[in-house]
Amino acid sequence: MMSRDLLRIRVEDVMSKVEWTVRPNDPISEALGKMKKHKVLELPVVEGDRLKGYIKMRSLAKRRKIPLNAVTRSFMVSPPRAKPKDRINQTVEKLITRDYGSMPVTVNSVLKGVISRRDIIKGMMRDPSMDSIPVESIMNFAPLTLDYSESVFNAISKMEMTGESSAAVLDEKGRFQGEVLSTTLATMKELPPVRQQKGSIGQKVTRNREVGSMASMPKTLQRRSSVKEAGSLMIESNSPVIYIVDGDEIAGSVSEVDIMELILREDRRTGPLIQIAGMEESRLMDASDLNDIIKRYIAKIDKVSSVNAVTVRIKQHHYTSDEDKYTVNVKVTMPEGIVVREGYDYDLGFSLESALSSVEKHVKKTKDKRVR
């Protein structure tokens, strides 16, 4: 059981100082340079000491072309904000549901600091209850995996779709061969898919390497490990994901969100946690409609098995025609495990319903087998 003391933590107890910022009229190239140099995915935009917005790498990644002489204000988004006296559970919910890695801490629009997922996990690791919670009770039993021989570009597509920052690499026998990070694969995305072979005319050499050639073996834990061990290793290795192994096989993974959700589980007020990520800023009004669809299917699935959390990730495919298509990835977490399904259609709502319907059918089918 998690200590109730964790719910008494306030933002000011764990927040960090603001180290890097940009101004609204700075060139976007300067913002990108700072993000790359300091290995951050979000950057506050300030004018004097007042917060004007945020530069978010995921928002920039969705753009097809970015003129590097454009100014930062053209690309900044409006982030959720925290106040120094806010309880930590309020901040955790905003970070997870709005899909941010950090949030600005402000008082009357004056930037006082930044609170990140890592700051919160550091604060949680001080609590002795983290030693007694087994990592198996919070881990994802179905982490994103890639085949060793899979192409880098295919791996990039999968990771962009799921929103995962890390993926496990498996060989042909399903044995764990290491992990690849989205930041590592992104360097390949910037290169052309082929290059001319030196000393030849017309011959080409592919840059589309096997993803296994870019994998590295991280430190891992076992099912019997504690959440304290997972969080501490996450901080030590500066990694967003820790893999759990059984021998040479992958058993699951623990992410920053998995650890932070402990606070929300202790403080759940109404129903399961619902997360929607990948919506473009112009379509945020659709979130309430999607939320209604999710709640309708949760009610159906709850009759068979209780739902702890639903994570929805949306990928919009732009075409030359007026219509776009959507791929919707749905992850439903229940006491018995995790079910992941996808839907694909021109209509965003129908894509979501298709994926949730597949989850519902799977849960019912699984229950019928258990009854028999």
C-alpha positions in Angstrom: 0.0 0.0 0.0 1.3 3.4 -0.9 1.9 5.9 1.9 -0.7 8.7 2.2 2.2 11.1 2.8 2.9 11.1 -0.9 -0.5 12.8 -1.5 0.7 15.6 0.8 3.6 16.5 -1.4 3.3 20.0 -3.0 4.8 21.1 -6.3 7.3 23.5 -4.5 8.7 20.5 -2.7 10.0 18.7 -5.8 10.1 21.3 -8.7 13.3 22.3 -10.4 14.8 25.7 -11.3 14.4 27.0 -14.8 17.7 26.4 -16.6 16.9 27.0 -20.3 14.4 29.3 -22.0 13.8 31.1 -25.3 12.0 34.3 -26.2 9.0 34.7 -28.5 11.1 36.4 -31.3 14.1 34.0 -31.1 14.5 31.9 -34.3 13.1 28.4 -34.0 16.6 27.1 -34.8 17.8 28.5 -31.5 15.1 26.6 -29.6 15.9 23.4 -31.4 19.6 23.8 -30.7 19.0 24.3 -27.0 16.6 21.2 -26.9 19.2 19.1 -28.6 22.2 20.4 -26.6 20.5 20.0 -23.2 18.5 16.8 -24.1 15.1 18.3 -23.3 11.8 17.8 -25.2 10.0 20.9 -23.9 11.2 24.4 -23.5 9.5 27.5 -21.8 9.0 30.6 -24.0 9.4 33.7 -21.8 9.3 37.5 -22.2 11.1 39.0 -19.3 10.0 36.7 -16.4 6.6 36.0 -17.7 5.6 32.7 -19.4 4.3 33.1 -22.9 4.1 29.4 -24.0 6.0 26.2 -24.5 8.0 24.7 -27.4 7.2 21.0 -27.5 9.3 18.6 -29.6 6.3 16.3 -30.3 4.3 19.2 -31.8 7.3 20.2 -34.0 7.7 16.6 -35.1 4.3 16.6 -36.7 5.2 19.5 -39.0 6.3 18.5 -42.5 8.6 21.5 -42.9 10.0 24.0 -40.4 11.6 27.1 -41.8 14.6 27.6 -39.5 14.4 31.4 -39.8 10.8 31.4 -38.4 10.3 32.8 -34.9 9.6 30.7 -31.9 6.2 32.3 -31.2 4.8 30.7 -34.4 5.3 27.2 -33.0 4.7 27.6 -29.3 1.8 25.8 -27.6 -0.1 26.6 -24.4 0.9 24.1 -21.7 -1.0 23.2 -18.5 0.4 25.1 -15.6 1.1 24.3 -11.9 1.3 26.6 -8.9 3.9 26.1 -6.1 1.2 25.2 -3.5 -0.6 22.6 -5.8 -0.8 19.1 -4.5 1.3 16.6 -6.4 -1.7 14.5 -7.5 -3.2 17.4 -9.4 0.1 17.9 -11.3 0.5 14.2 -12.0 -3.0 14.0 -13.6 -2.3 17.0 -15.8 1.1 15.6 -17.0 -0.4 12.3 -17.9 -3.7 13.3 -19.4 -2.2 16.2 -21.4 0.8 14.1 -22.4 3.5 16.5 -21.2 6.9 15.5 -19.8 7.1 18.7 -17.8 5.0 21.7 -16.7 5.8 25.3 -16.0 5.2 26.5 -12.4 3.8 30.0 -12.4 2.4 32.7 -10.1 0.4 35.3 -11.9 2.1 34.2 -15.2 5.5 34.8 -13.7 7.7 31.6 -14.3 8.9 30.3 -11.0 10.2 26.9 -12.0 9.5 23.7 -13.9 8.1 20.4 -12.6 8.8 17.2 -14.6 7.9 13.6 -14.5 11.5 12.9 -13.3 11.1 15.5 -10.5 8.0 13.7 -9.3 9.5 10.3 -9.4 12.5 11.5 -7.4 10.1 12.8 -4.8 8.2 9.5 -4.7 11.4 7.5 -4.2 12.0 9.2 -0.9 8.9 7.5 0.5 9.6 4.2 2.3 6.5 2.6 0.9 8.1 2.3 -2.6 10.3 -0.5 -1.1 7.3 -2.7 -0.4 5.4 -2.4 -3.7 6.5 -5.1 -6.2 7.3 -3.9 -9.7 5.1 -6.6 -11.1 2.0 -4.9 -9.7 2.5 -1.8 -11.9 4.4 -3.0 -15.0 3.1 -3.2 -18.5 2.9 -6.8 -19.5 2.8 -5.9 -23.2 5.5 -3.4 -24.0 6.3 -2.3 -27.5 8.7 -4.8 -29.1 10.5 -4.8 -32.4 12.1 -7.6 -34.4 15.9 -7.5 -34.6 15.8 -7.6 -38.4 13.1 -5.0 -38.7 13.9 -1.8 -40.7 14.7 1.4 -38.8 12.1 3.3 -40.7 9.4 0.7 -39.8 10.5 1.0 -36.2 10.2 4.8 -36.3 6.7 4.5 -37.6 5.7 2.1 -34.9 7.2 4.3 -32.1 5.6 7.4 -33.5 2.2 5.7 -33.6 2.3 4.4 -30.0 4.1 7.5 -28.7 6.6 5.3 -26.9 10.1 6.7 -26.4 11.7 3.2 -26.1 11.1 -0.2 -27.6 12.5 -3.7 -26.7 14.4 -5.5 -29.5 13.9 -9.3 -29.8 15.7 -11.9 -31.9 14.0 -14.6 -34.0 13.5 -16.7 -30.9 11.9 -13.9 -28.9 15.0 -13.3 -26.7 15.6 -9.8 -25.4 18.5 -8.2 -27.3 18.3 -4.7 -25.9 16.4 -1.5 -26.4 16.3 1.4 -28.9 15.3 4.9 -28.1 13.2 7.2 -30.3 15.9 9.9 -30.0 18.5 7.4 -31.4 16.3 6.4 -34.4 15.4 10.1 -35.1 19.0 10.6 -36.4 18.2 8.1 -39.2 15.0 9.8 -40.0 16.9 13.0 -40.9 19.0 11.1 -43.5 17.9 10.3 -47.0 16.8 6.6 -47.4 19.6 5.9 -49.9 23.0 7.3 -50.8 25.3 7.0 -53.8 28.0 4.3 -53.3 31.4 5.9 -53.3 33.2 5.5 -56.6 30.1 4.3 -58.5 27.6 5.9 -60.7 23.9 4.9 -60.5 24.5 2.4 -57.7 22.9 3.0 -54.3 23.4 1.8 -50.8 20.4 1.7 -48.5 20.5 3.6 -45.2 17.6 1.6 -44.0 19.5 -0.5 -41.4 18.2 -3.3 -39.2 16.9 -1.9 -35.9 18.9 -4.5 -34.0 22.2 -2.8 -35.1 21.1 0.3 -33.2 20.1 -1.5 -30.0 21.9 -1.3 -26.7 21.6 -3.5 -23.7 20.2 -1.5 -20.7 20.2 -2.5 -17.0 17.2 -4.6 -16.2 15.2 -5.8 -13.2 13.2 -8.9 -12.3 9.5 -9.4 -11.4 10.4 -9.5 -7.7 12.1 -6.1 -7.8 10.5 -3.2 -6.0 9.1 0.1 -7.4 11.9 1.8 -5.5 14.5 -0.2 -7.5 12.8 0.7 -10.8 12.5 4.4 -10.0 16.0 4.6 -8.7 17.4 2.9 -11.8 15.3 5.2 -14.0 16.9 8.2 -12.4 20.4 6.8 -12.4 20.3 5.7 -16.1 18.2 8.8 -17.2 15.9 6.4 -18.9 12.1 6.8 -19.3 11.6 3.0 -19.3 13.0 0.1 -17.3 12.6 -3.4 -18.7 11.6 -6.4 -16.6 13.1 -9.8 -17.7 12.7 -13.5 -17.0 16.0 -15.0 -17.9 16.6 -13.9 -21.5 13.0 -13.1 -22.2 11.1 -9.9 -21.8 8.4 -10.0 -19.1 7.3 -6.4 -19.2 8.3 -2.8 -18.7 7.9 0.1 -16.2 7.6 3.7 -17.5 7.5 7.0 -15.8 3.8 7.1 -16.2 3.4 3.6 -14.7 5.1 4.9 -11.5 3.2 8.2 -11.3 -0.1 6.4 -11.8 0.4 5.0 -8.2 -0.5 8.4 -6.9 -3.7 8.5 -9.0 -4.7 5.0 -8.1 -4.5 6.1 -4.4 -6.5 9.2 -5.2 -9.0 8.0 -7.7 -12.2 9.9 -7.4 -14.4 8.7 -10.2 -13.7 5.9 -12.6 -10.6 4.7 -14.4 -7.8 7.0 -15.7 -8.4 8.1 -19.4 -5.6 9.4 -21.5 -5.9 10.7 -25.1 -2.6 11.6 -26.8 -1.7 12.6 -30.3 -4.6 15.1 -31.0 -3.6 18.1 -33.0 -4.2 21.5 -31.3 -6.9 22.3 -33.9 -8.9 19.2 -32.9 -8.9 19.5 -29.2 -12.6 20.2 -29.2 -13.1 16.6 -30.4 -11.7 15.3 -27.1 -15.0 15.5 -25.3 -16.7 13.4 -28.0 -14.0 10.8 -27.9 -14.2 10.8 -24.1 -17.9 10.0 -24.4 -17.1 7.0 -26.7 -14.5 5.7 -24.3 -16.8 5.9 -21.3 -19.5 4.1 -23.2 -17.2 1.1 -24.0 -15.7 1.2 -20.4 -19.3 0.6 -19.1 -19.6 -2.4 -21.4 -16.2 -3.9 -20.5 -16.7 -3.2 -16.8 -19.5 -5.8 -16.9 -16.9 -8.4 -17.7 -13.7 -7.0 -16.1 -13.0 -3.8 -14.2 -11.0 -1.2 -16.2 -8.1 0.5 -14.5 -7.0 2.8 -17.3 -7.5 3.5 -21.0 -4.8 5.1 -23.1 -5.6 6.3 -26.7 -3.0 7.4 -29.1 -4.0 9.0 -32.4 -2.0 9.3 -35.6 -3.3 11.4 -38.4 -2.2 10.5 -42.0 -2.1 13.6 -44.3 -2.9 13.0 -47.9 -3.1 15.3 -51.0 -6.9 15.0 -50.9 -9.1 17.0 -48.5 -9.7 13.9 -46.4 -7.3 12.5 -43.8 -7.2 9.0 -42.3 -6.6 8.2 -38.7 -5.0 5.2 -36.9 -6.1 4.9 -33.3 -4.1 2.7 -30.9 -6.1 1.8 -27.7 -4.5 0.2 -24.6 -6.9 -1.0 -21.9 -5.4 -1.9 -18.5 -7.4 -4.4 -16.4 -6.5 -6.6 -13.3 -6.0 -9.6 -15.7 -3.6 -7.8 -18.0 -3.4 -5.3 -20.9 -5.3 -5.5 -24.2 -4.0 -3.4 -27.2 -6.0 -3.0 -30.4 -6.0 -0.6 -33.4 -8.7 1.0 -35.6 -8.2 2.7 -38.9 -10.7 4.9 -40.8 -11.4 8.4 -42.3 -13.6 9.1 -39.4 -11.7 9.6 -36.1 -14.7 8.5 -33.9 -15.3 5.4 -36.0 -11.6 4.5 -35.7 -11.8 4.7 -32.0 -15.0 2.7 -31.8 -13.5 0.0 -34.0 -10.5 -0.4 -31.7 -12.6 -0.4 -28.5 -15.0 -2.8 -30.0 -12.1 -5.2 -30.7 -11.0 -4.9 -27.1 -14.6 -5.6 -25.8 -14.8 -8.7 -28.0 -11.4 -10.0 -26.8 -12.3 -9.5 -23.1 -15.7 -11.3 -23.5 -14.0 -14.2 -25.5 -11.3 -14.5 -22.8 -13.9 -14.7 -20.1 -15.9 -17.4 -21.9 -12.7 -19.5 -22.1 -12.1 -19.1 -18.4 -15.7 -20.1 -17.6 -15.4 -23.3 -19.7 
